[in-house]
Amino acid sequence: MKLIKLVGNSLIIAAFAASAGMLSGCGGVDEAQMAELNNLRSEVAALEQEANSLKEERGNLEKEMAEKNAQLQKCAQDKETTQSNLEKLPK
């Protein structure tokens, strides 16, 4: 997750650095440079969207894990109670 955030932030920084470099040049920005900048911006947006989607998926999986662990704990308690009651039965 940190890797995705790092890549996204790096792309944003690279895009800003590229645009700053282009704007400070002598002749301004030509169409090819503008197209490249727009491509970088859309790539950053896509990566941010993917990162958000993965965060949401991780949250769902963690919630599911917590539910399964709670069920497991309940089953262990039920088993212990049942075992205790079985030992109390006359033989």
N, CA, C and O atoms as a GROMACS GRO file, in nm:
protein
  364
    1MET      N    1   0.083  -0.118   0.000
    1MET     CA    2   0.000   0.000   0.000
    1MET      C    3   0.087   0.124   0.000
    1MET      O    4   0.060   0.221  -0.071
    2LYS      N    5   0.195   0.120   0.082
    2LYS     CA    6   0.285   0.234   0.087
    2LYS      C    7   0.356   0.250  -0.047
    2LYS      O    8   0.387   0.362  -0.089
    3LEU      N    9   0.382   0.139  -0.114
    3LEU     CA   10   0.449   0.144  -0.243
    3LEU      C   11   0.363   0.216  -0.346
    3LEU      O   12   0.413   0.297  -0.423
    4ILE      N   13   0.234   0.186  -0.346
    4ILE     CA   14   0.143   0.251  -0.440
    4ILE      C   15   0.137   0.401  -0.412
    4ILE      O   16   0.138   0.482  -0.504
    5LYS      N   17   0.131   0.436  -0.284
    5LYS     CA   18   0.126   0.577  -0.248
    5LYS      C   19   0.256   0.646  -0.289
    5LYS      O   20   0.253   0.759  -0.338
    6LEU      N   21   0.368   0.578  -0.268
    6LEU     CA   22   0.498   0.634  -0.304
    6LEU      C   23   0.507   0.655  -0.455
    6LEU      O   24   0.556   0.758  -0.500
    7VAL      N   25   0.460   0.556  -0.532
    7VAL     CA   26   0.463   0.568  -0.678
    7VAL      C   27   0.372   0.682  -0.722
    7VAL      O   28   0.410   0.762  -0.808
    8GLY      N   29   0.254   0.690  -0.665
    8GLY     CA   30   0.162   0.798  -0.700
    8GLY      C   31   0.220   0.935  -0.667
    8GLY      O   32   0.213   1.027  -0.749
    9ASN      N   33   0.276   0.946  -0.548
    9ASN     CA   34   0.336   1.075  -0.510
    9ASN      C   35   0.454   1.107  -0.600
    9ASN      O   36   0.474   1.223  -0.637
   10SER      N   37   0.534   1.006  -0.634
   10SER     CA   38   0.649   1.029  -0.722
   10SER      C   39   0.603   1.078  -0.858
   10SER      O   40   0.664   1.168  -0.916
   11LEU      N   41   0.497   1.018  -0.910
   11LEU     CA   42   0.445   1.061  -1.040
   11LEU      C   43   0.392   1.204  -1.035
   11LEU      O   44   0.411   1.281  -1.129
   12ILE      N   45   0.328   1.239  -0.927
   12ILE     CA   46   0.277   1.374  -0.912
   12ILE      C   47   0.393   1.473  -0.909
   12ILE      O   48   0.391   1.577  -0.975
   13ILE      N   49   0.494   1.439  -0.831
   13ILE     CA   50   0.611   1.527  -0.821
   13ILE      C   51   0.679   1.538  -0.957
   13ILE      O   52   0.719   1.647  -0.999
   14ALA      N   53   0.693   1.424  -1.026
   14ALA     CA   54   0.756   1.425  -1.159
   14ALA      C   55   0.675   1.511  -1.256
   14ALA      O   56   0.732   1.584  -1.337
   15ALA      N   57   0.543   1.500  -1.248
   15ALA     CA   58   0.458   1.579  -1.337
   15ALA      C   59   0.475   1.728  -1.309
   15ALA      O   60   0.485   1.809  -1.402
   16PHE      N   61   0.477   1.765  -1.182
   16PHE     CA   62   0.495   1.906  -1.149
   16PHE      C   63   0.634   1.954  -1.188
   16PHE      O   64   0.650   2.065  -1.238
   17ALA      N   65   0.735   1.870  -1.166
   17ALA     CA   66   0.871   1.909  -1.202
   17ALA      C   67   0.882   1.926  -1.354
   17ALA      O   68   0.944   2.020  -1.403
   18ALA      N   69   0.820   1.833  -1.426
   18ALA     CA   70   0.823   1.842  -1.572
   18ALA      C   71   0.751   1.967  -1.620
   18ALA      O   72   0.798   2.037  -1.710
   19SER      N   73   0.636   1.994  -1.560
   19SER     CA   74   0.561   2.113  -1.603
   19SER      C   75   0.635   2.241  -1.565
   19SER      O   76   0.634   2.338  -1.641
   20ALA      N   77   0.699   2.242  -1.449
   20ALA     CA   78   0.776   2.360  -1.408
   20ALA      C   79   0.894   2.380  -1.502
   20ALA      O   80   0.926   2.492  -1.541
   21GLY      N   81   0.960   2.270  -1.537
   21GLY     CA   82   1.072   2.278  -1.630
   21GLY      C   83   1.028   2.326  -1.766
   21GLY      O   84   1.098   2.404  -1.832
   22MET      N   85   0.913   2.281  -1.809
   22MET     CA   86   0.862   2.321  -1.940
   22MET      C   87   0.823   2.468  -1.942
   22MET      O   88   0.851   2.540  -2.037
   23LEU      N   89   0.758   2.510  -1.835
   23LEU     CA   90   0.711   2.649  -1.829
   23LEU      C   91   0.826   2.748  -1.814
   23LEU      O   92   0.815   2.862  -1.858
   24SER      N   93   0.936   2.705  -1.754
   24SER     CA   94   1.048   2.796  -1.736
   24SER      C   95   1.140   2.798  -1.858
   24SER      O   96   1.236   2.874  -1.862
   25GLY      N   97   1.112   2.714  -1.957
   25GLY     CA   98   1.193   2.710  -2.079
   25GLY      C   99   1.175   2.837  -2.160
   25GLY      O  100   1.087   2.919  -2.133
   26CYS      N  101   1.258   2.852  -2.260
   26CYS     CA  102   1.258   2.974  -2.341
   26CYS      C  103   1.131   2.989  -2.425
   26CYS      O  104   1.069   3.095  -2.427
   27GLY      N  105   1.092   2.882  -2.493
   27GLY     CA  106   0.984   2.894  -2.590
   27GLY      C  107   0.848   2.857  -2.536
   27GLY      O  108   0.752   2.860  -2.613
   28GLY      N  109   0.835   2.822  -2.410
   28GLY     CA  110   0.706   2.782  -2.356
   28GLY      C  111   0.684   2.634  -2.376
   28GLY      O  112   0.781   2.557  -2.383
   29VAL      N  113   0.560   2.592  -2.384
   29VAL     CA  114   0.524   2.451  -2.391
   29VAL      C  115   0.471   2.420  -2.530
   29VAL      O  116   0.380   2.487  -2.579
   30ASP      N  117   0.529   2.318  -2.592
   30ASP     CA  118   0.474   2.280  -2.723
   30ASP      C  119   0.368   2.172  -2.704
   30ASP      O  120   0.346   2.124  -2.593
   31GLU      N  121   0.305   2.134  -2.812
   31GLU     CA  122   0.194   2.039  -2.804
   31GLU      C  123   0.237   1.902  -2.754
   31GLU      O  124   0.164   1.839  -2.678
   32ALA      N  125   0.353   1.856  -2.793
   32ALA     CA  126   0.401   1.725  -2.749
   32ALA      C  127   0.424   1.722  -2.598
   32ALA      O  128   0.391   1.625  -2.531
   33GLN      N  129   0.481   1.830  -2.547
   33GLN     CA  130   0.504   1.838  -2.403
   33GLN      C  131   0.373   1.846  -2.327
   33GLN      O  132   0.358   1.786  -2.221
   34MET      N  133   0.279   1.920  -2.381
   34MET     CA  134   0.148   1.931  -2.316
   34MET      C  135   0.076   1.797  -2.317
   34MET      O  136   0.012   1.760  -2.219
   35ALA      N  137   0.088   1.725  -2.428
   35ALA     CA  138   0.026   1.592  -2.437
   35ALA      C  139   0.090   1.498  -2.336
   35ALA      O  140   0.020   1.420  -2.271
   36GLU      N  141   0.221   1.505  -2.322
   36GLU     CA  142   0.291   1.420  -2.226
   36GLU      C  143   0.247   1.453  -2.083
   36GLU      O  144   0.226   1.364  -2.002
   37LEU      N  145   0.235   1.580  -2.055
   37LEU     CA  146   0.190   1.623  -1.923
   37LEU      C  147   0.048   1.573  -1.895
   37LEU      O  148   0.019   1.525  -1.786
   38ASN      N  149  -0.039   1.585  -1.993
   38ASN     CA  150  -0.176   1.537  -1.976
   38ASN      C  151  -0.179   1.386  -1.957
   38ASN      O  152  -0.258   1.335  -1.877
   39ASN      N  153  -0.093   1.313  -2.029
   39ASN     CA  154  -0.085   1.168  -2.011
   39ASN      C  155  -0.038   1.133  -1.870
   39ASN      O  156  -0.090   1.041  -1.807
   40LEU      N  157   0.061   1.207  -1.820
   40LEU     CA  158   0.109   1.183  -1.684
   40LEU      C  159   0.000   1.212  -1.581
   40LEU      O  160  -0.016   1.139  -1.484
   41ARG      N  161  -0.074   1.318  -1.604
   41ARG     CA  162  -0.184   1.351  -1.510
   41ARG      C  163  -0.290   1.242  -1.509
   41ARG      O  164  -0.340   1.206  -1.402
   42SER      N  165  -0.324   1.191  -1.626
   42SER     CA  166  -0.426   1.085  -1.628
   42SER      C  167  -0.372   0.956  -1.569
   42SER      O  168  -0.446   0.880  -1.508
   43GLU      N  169  -0.242   0.930  -1.586
   43GLU     CA  170  -0.182   0.811  -1.525
   43GLU      C  171  -0.182   0.824  -1.373
   43GLU      O  172  -0.209   0.727  -1.302
   44VAL      N  173  -0.152   0.943  -1.323
   44VAL     CA  174  -0.156   0.966  -1.178
   44VAL      C  175  -0.298   0.946  -1.126
   44VAL      O  176  -0.318   0.883  -1.022
   45ALA      N  177  -0.395   0.999  -1.196
   45ALA     CA  178  -0.535   0.984  -1.154
   45ALA      C  179  -0.575   0.838  -1.152
   45ALA      O  180  -0.644   0.793  -1.060
   46ALA      N  181  -0.532   0.762  -1.253
   46ALA     CA  182  -0.566   0.619  -1.258
   46ALA      C  183  -0.501   0.544  -1.142
   46ALA      O  184  -0.564   0.458  -1.081
   47LEU      N  185  -0.375   0.576  -1.112
   47LEU     CA  186  -0.307   0.511  -1.001
   47LEU      C  187  -0.370   0.547  -0.866
   47LEU      O  188  -0.380   0.462  -0.778
   48GLU      N  189  -0.412   0.671  -0.851
   48GLU     CA  190  -0.479   0.711  -0.727
   48GLU      C  191  -0.612   0.637  -0.712
   48GLU      O  192  -0.648   0.593  -0.603
   49GLN      N  193  -0.684   0.623  -0.823
   49GLN     CA  194  -0.811   0.550  -0.819
   49GLN      C  195  -0.785   0.403  -0.783
   49GLN      O  196  -0.859   0.345  -0.703
   50GLU      N  197  -0.683   0.344  -0.841
   50GLU     CA  198  -0.649   0.204  -0.809
   50GLU      C  199  -0.610   0.190  -0.663
   50GLU      O  200  -0.648   0.094  -0.597
   51ALA      N  201  -0.533   0.286  -0.612
   51ALA     CA  202  -0.492   0.283  -0.471
   51ALA      C  203  -0.613   0.290  -0.380
   51ALA      O  204  -0.622   0.217  -0.281
   52ASN      N  205  -0.707   0.378  -0.412
   52ASN     CA  206  -0.829   0.389  -0.332
   52ASN      C  207  -0.911   0.261  -0.337
   52ASN      O  208  -0.967   0.217  -0.236
   53SER      N  209  -0.918   0.201  -0.454
   53SER     CA  210  -0.991   0.076  -0.468
   53SER      C  211  -0.926  -0.035  -0.385
   53SER      O  212  -0.995  -0.114  -0.321
   54LEU      N  213  -0.794  -0.040  -0.387
   54LEU     CA  214  -0.722  -0.141  -0.308
   54LEU      C  215  -0.739  -0.117  -0.158
   54LEU      O  216  -0.748  -0.212  -0.081
   55LYS      N  217  -0.742   0.008  -0.117
   55LYS     CA  218  -0.766   0.040   0.024
   55LYS      C  219  -0.904  -0.008   0.067
   55LYS      O  220  -0.922  -0.063   0.175
   56GLU      N  221  -1.002   0.015  -0.020
   56GLU     CA  222  -1.139  -0.028   0.011
   56GLU      C  223  -1.145  -0.180   0.020
   56GLU      O  224  -1.208  -0.235   0.111
   57GLU      N  225  -1.080  -0.248  -0.074
   57GLU     CA  226  -1.078  -0.395  -0.073
   57GLU      C  227  -1.009  -0.446   0.053
   57GLU      O  228  -1.054  -0.544   0.113
   58ARG      N  229  -0.902  -0.382   0.092
   58ARG     CA  230  -0.830  -0.424   0.214
   58ARG      C  231  -0.920  -0.407   0.336
   58ARG      O  232  -0.923  -0.494   0.424
   59GLY      N  233  -0.992  -0.297   0.343
   59GLY     CA  234  -1.084  -0.275   0.454
   59GLY      C  235  -1.191  -0.382   0.460
   59GLY      O  236  -1.224  -0.431   0.568
   60ASN      N  237  -1.244  -0.419   0.344
   60ASN     CA  238  -1.346  -0.524   0.340
   60ASN      C  239  -1.288  -0.658   0.385
   60ASN      O  240  -1.353  -0.733   0.459
   61LEU      N  241  -1.167  -0.688   0.341
   61LEU     CA  242  -1.103  -0.814   0.381
   61LEU      C  243  -1.072  -0.817   0.530
   61LEU      O  244  -1.088  -0.921   0.595
   62GLU      N  245  -1.029  -0.705   0.584
   62GLU     CA  246  -1.002  -0.699   0.728
   62GLU      C  247  -1.130  -0.717   0.809
   62GLU      O  248  -1.130  -0.781   0.914
   63LYS      N  249  -1.239  -0.660   0.760
   63LYS     CA  250  -1.368  -0.675   0.828
   63LYS      C  251  -1.412  -0.821   0.823
   63LYS      O  252  -1.459  -0.876   0.923
   64GLU      N  253  -1.396  -0.884   0.707
   64GLU     CA  254  -1.432  -1.025   0.692
   64GLU      C  255  -1.347  -1.113   0.784
   64GLU      O  256  -1.397  -1.207   0.846
   65MET      N  257  -1.218  -1.081   0.794
   65MET     CA  258  -1.130  -1.157   0.882
   65MET      C  259  -1.173  -1.144   1.028
   65MET      O  260  -1.174  -1.242   1.102
   66ALA      N  261  -1.210  -1.024   1.069
   66ALA     CA  262  -1.254  -1.001   1.206
   66ALA      C  263  -1.380  -1.082   1.236
   66ALA      O  264  -1.394  -1.138   1.344
   67GLU      N  265  -1.472  -1.086   1.140
   67GLU     CA  266  -1.594  -1.164   1.158
   67GLU      C  267  -1.563  -1.313   1.170
   67GLU      O  268  -1.619  -1.382   1.256
   68LYS      N  269  -1.473  -1.363   1.084
   68LYS     CA  270  -1.435  -1.505   1.090
   68LYS      C  271  -1.366  -1.537   1.222
   68LYS      O  272  -1.391  -1.642   1.281
   69ASN      N  273  -1.279  -1.448   1.270
   69ASN     CA  274  -1.211  -1.470   1.397
   69ASN      C  275  -1.310  -1.472   1.512
   69ASN      O  276  -1.295  -1.550   1.606
   70ALA      N  277  -1.412  -1.387   1.507
   70ALA     CA  278  -1.515  -1.385   1.611
   70ALA      C  279  -1.594  -1.516   1.609
   70ALA      O  280  -1.625  -1.571   1.715
   71GLN      N  281  -1.626  -1.565   1.488
   71GLN     CA  282  -1.695  -1.693   1.477
   71GLN      C  283  -1.610  -1.806   1.532
   71GLN      O  284  -1.660  -1.895   1.602
   72LEU      N  285  -1.482  -1.803   1.502
   72LEU     CA  286  -1.391  -1.906   1.550
   72LEU      C  287  -1.384  -1.906   1.703
   72LEU      O  288  -1.386  -2.012   1.766
   73GLN      N  289  -1.377  -1.788   1.760
   73GLN     CA  290  -1.373  -1.776   1.906
   73GLN      C  291  -1.502  -1.829   1.968
   73GLN      O  292  -1.499  -1.897   2.070
   74LYS      N  293  -1.614  -1.798   1.906
   74LYS     CA  294  -1.744  -1.846   1.956
   74LYS      C  295  -1.749  -1.999   1.948
   74LYS      O  296  -1.797  -2.064   2.041
   75CYS      N  297  -1.700  -2.055   1.839
   75CYS     CA  298  -1.699  -2.201   1.825
   75CYS      C  299  -1.611  -2.266   1.931
   75CYS      O  300  -1.647  -2.370   1.986
   76ALA      N  301  -1.498  -2.206   1.959
   76ALA     CA  302  -1.408  -2.260   2.061
   76ALA      C  303  -1.475  -2.257   2.198
   76ALA      O  304  -1.462  -2.351   2.276
   77GLN      N  305  -1.547  -2.149   2.228
   77GLN     CA  306  -1.618  -2.140   2.356
   77GLN      C  307  -1.730  -2.244   2.362
   77GLN      O  308  -1.749  -2.309   2.465
   78ASP      N  309  -1.802  -2.261   2.251
   78ASP     CA  310  -1.909  -2.361   2.247
   78ASP      C  311  -1.853  -2.501   2.266
   78ASP      O  312  -1.912  -2.584   2.335
   79LYS      N  313  -1.741  -2.528   2.204
   79LYS     CA  314  -1.677  -2.659   2.216
   79LYS      C  315  -1.635  -2.684   2.360
   79LYS      O  316  -1.656  -2.794   2.414
   80GLU      N  317  -1.578  -2.584   2.423
   80GLU     CA  318  -1.535  -2.597   2.562
   80GLU      C  319  -1.654  -2.622   2.654
   80GLU      O  320  -1.648  -2.707   2.743
   81THR      N  321  -1.761  -2.548   2.632
   81THR     CA  322  -1.882  -2.566   2.712
   81THR      C  323  -1.940  -2.706   2.693
   81THR      O  324  -1.978  -2.772   2.789
   82THR      N  325  -1.946  -2.750   2.567
   82THR     CA  326  -2.000  -2.882   2.537
   82THR      C  327  -1.914  -2.991   2.601
   82THR      O  328  -1.968  -3.087   2.657
   83GLN      N  329  -1.784  -2.978   2.592
   83GLN     CA  330  -1.693  -3.076   2.650
   83GLN      C  331  -1.712  -3.082   2.802
   83GLN      O  332  -1.713  -3.190   2.861
   84SER      N  333  -1.726  -2.966   2.862
   84SER     CA  334  -1.747  -2.958   3.007
   84SER      C  335  -1.878  -3.027   3.045
   84SER      O  336  -1.883  -3.101   3.144
   85ASN      N  337  -1.983  -3.003   2.967
   85ASN     CA  338  -2.113  -3.066   2.997
   85ASN      C  339  -2.108  -3.216   2.975
   85ASN      O  340  -2.174  -3.291   3.048
   86LEU      N  341  -2.033  -3.262   2.876
   86LEU     CA  342  -2.022  -3.406   2.851
   86LEU      C  343  -1.950  -3.477   2.966
   86LEU      O  344  -1.983  -3.590   3.000
   87GLU      N  345  -1.855  -3.410   3.025
   87GLU     CA  346  -1.782  -3.469   3.139
   87GLU      C  347  -1.870  -3.478   3.261
   87GLU      O  348  -1.846  -3.563   3.347
   88LYS      N  349  -1.969  -3.394   3.272
   88LYS     CA  350  -2.059  -3.395   3.388
   88LYS      C  351  -2.165  -3.505   3.377
   88LYS      O  352  -2.226  -3.540   3.478
   89LEU      N  353  -2.186  -3.558   3.258
   89LEU     CA  354  -2.288  -3.664   3.240
   89LEU      C  355  -2.245  -3.791   3.312
   89LEU      O  356  -2.127  -3.825   3.315
   90PRO      N  357  -2.343  -3.863   3.369
   90PRO     CA  358  -2.308  -3.990   3.433
   90PRO      C  359  -2.271  -4.094   3.327
   90PRO      O  360  -2.324  -4.093   3.216
   91LYS      N  361  -2.179  -4.182   3.364
   91LYS     CA  362  -2.132  -4.281   3.267
   91LYS      C  363  -2.192  -4.414   3.290
   91LYS      O  364  -2.162  -4.508   3.217
   0.00000   0.00000   0.00000
